[in-house]
Amino acid sequence: MPSGRWRLLFKAQYHKGITKEIAIEGKEGTLETGELDLEPIAVTRVRVESELESPPYALRVEEGERKDEQAPWRFVRPRDLEMDTAQTELELATGTHRFTLTKVGTELGFTAEADLQPGEQELVLRPVPFTIEGRVLRGEHGVADVRLLISRRGQKAEVESGIAGAFTLRLWAPDMYLVEAHPPEGDFEAVLLDAREAKEGEVLKRDILLGSRVLSGIVVGAPEGAPLAAADVAVSQEGGGRRYVSSYEAKDDGSFQIYLKDELSVEVYASARGYLPRTVALGKNPAPSPITISLEKGVEVVGQVVGTAGTPVAGALVIGFSPGPDGKRSCSTESDAAGRFVLTCPTGTVVFAVAAGHTLDWVTASEHEVLLRLGAQGPPSPLTILAADGEPAAGAGLAFQKEDGVWIPFDLVFRALTAMGLPGRTAENGGVSLSFLPPGRYGTFLVARTGVVPLGVVLLPTSTPSSFKLPRTPPG
């Protein structure tokens, strides 16, 4: 090879190629490249077998990833393609993948997961196409022009009921489907369609029953009793192993009208900006007499969640707790794309922000603009809880109190750990990572059924393991 700089491509069967640049001088010798780490690939023939559905198909392939063996799979890096025939060949990374097959132009389809190995392999996708036919009914009468939003495992589709409330759904996977029914009058109801036993080519008859009994009411603000315009009203109806949810918006005079199903227990939830939400239990088959829901004023917290560089943190859980180791959740929301949030909490609430990969931050609820600044998680700060006999104490619930007196209650600890993809309690080895806590000195407490047990103090962050032993007779 002549002298100069060369770019060499190294390839091997069933591996991705790798390119390296080298300099060659004009003399004979051996070229040493050092160790080459070629990434294995899975050459996968995807074949669709279906007697009832022909191409073209739409195929989405997603790679699975998770932090550890206990964490749930997350599917990322979607790759979309169309299949004009029943077979295609793909070069994919090895490991777990999710394949979603649909008809071109639709979203609800057939899903399968596969663990791909290096080399050639074949994956056969066998959708189970079937049809659901039915009517949208309110009492005995069909309701036309109802928007039906059907969803399953993140996939969605939409149809509209026609004359006499008739509708038809073409589906590819036997399963439970959530249907949100939006009638023309503007209310909203959610029902479940059970199609788990569907067979290929079968036509199932499934009607969607909307509430038929009318209950009216009004939402007012305490103590004045003034109507709250545009308050949100949600209704939960439960019975026979089923739960139905519907949603409404109060009119300008605070009034609302909701539809109830027969033989179900009813709860009505009302909320309005600047007021604390309230749930009213009406029991089974409540009387049709009007109801009044009075909402108490709360502290409206407006703010932003940012990271260490001041960049907005979208999707952070912003959640308020009453003070104490077993503090009760009183309000919650998520930050938007700009990290902004608005929520209404009772006076004295401590508002926390939780986001994966970040430490917590908190502030006492106030009417002033607040900034919750999340730090980057540092060392794992491992802590082990041992039983009185020295064995690991698995499944222990913990709470912490910072030196400034603020409690990080068990419910929040649980949520912070699960956001990290970890168990919300101590693991089988009694261990727990405290990297979600910001730097400081913390009292550690076991949360038992009848009280809390002080265990000791930890200084964070630290990479040095700590351990506490439970007393022989903890409460509860």
Sequence and secondary structure as in RCSB ss.txt:
>XXXX:A:sequence
MPSGRWRLLFKAQYHKGITKEIAIEGKEGTLETGELDLEPIAVTRVRVESELESPPYALRVEEGERKDEQAPWRF
VRPRDLEMDTAQTELELATGTHRFTLTKVGTELGFTAEADLQPGEQELVLRPVPFTIEGRVLRGEHGVADVRLLI
SRRGQKAEVESGIAGAFTLRLWAPDMYLVEAHPPEGDFEAVLLDAREAKEGEVLKRDILLGSRVLSGIVVGAPEG
APLAAADVAVSQEGGGRRYVSSYEAKDDGSFQIYLKDELSVEVYASARGYLPRTVALGKNPAPSPITISLEKGVE
VVGQVVGTAGTPVAGALVIGFSPGPDGKRSCSTESDAAGRFVLTCPTGTVVFAVAAGHTLDWVTASEHEVLLRLG
AQGPPSPLTILAADGEPAAGAGLAFQKEDGVWIPFDLVFRALTAMGLPGRTAENGGVSLSFLPPGRYGTFLVART
GVVPLGVVLLPTSTPSSFKLPRTPPG
>XXXX:A:secstr
  SEEEEEEE  TTB  EEEEEEE SS            BEEEEEEEE  SS  S EEEEEEEEE SSTTS  EE
EEEEEEEESSSEEEEEEESEEEEEEEEETT    EEEEEEE SEEEEEEE    EEEEEEEEETTEE  S EEEE
EETTEEEEEE  GGGEEEEEESS SEEEEEEE TTS EEEEEEE TT  TT EEE  EEE  EEEEEEEEETTTT
EE TT EEEEEEEETTEEEEEEEE  TTSEEEEEE TT EEEEEEE TTB  EEEEEEES  SS EEEEE B EE
EEEEEE TTS B TT EEEEE SSTT  EEEEEE  TTSEEEEEE TT EEEEE TTB  EEEE  SS EEEE  
B  S  EEEEE TTSSB TT  EEEEETTS EE HHHHHHHHHHTTS SS  TTSEEE TTS SEEEEEEEEETT
EEEEEEEEEES SS EEEE  SS   
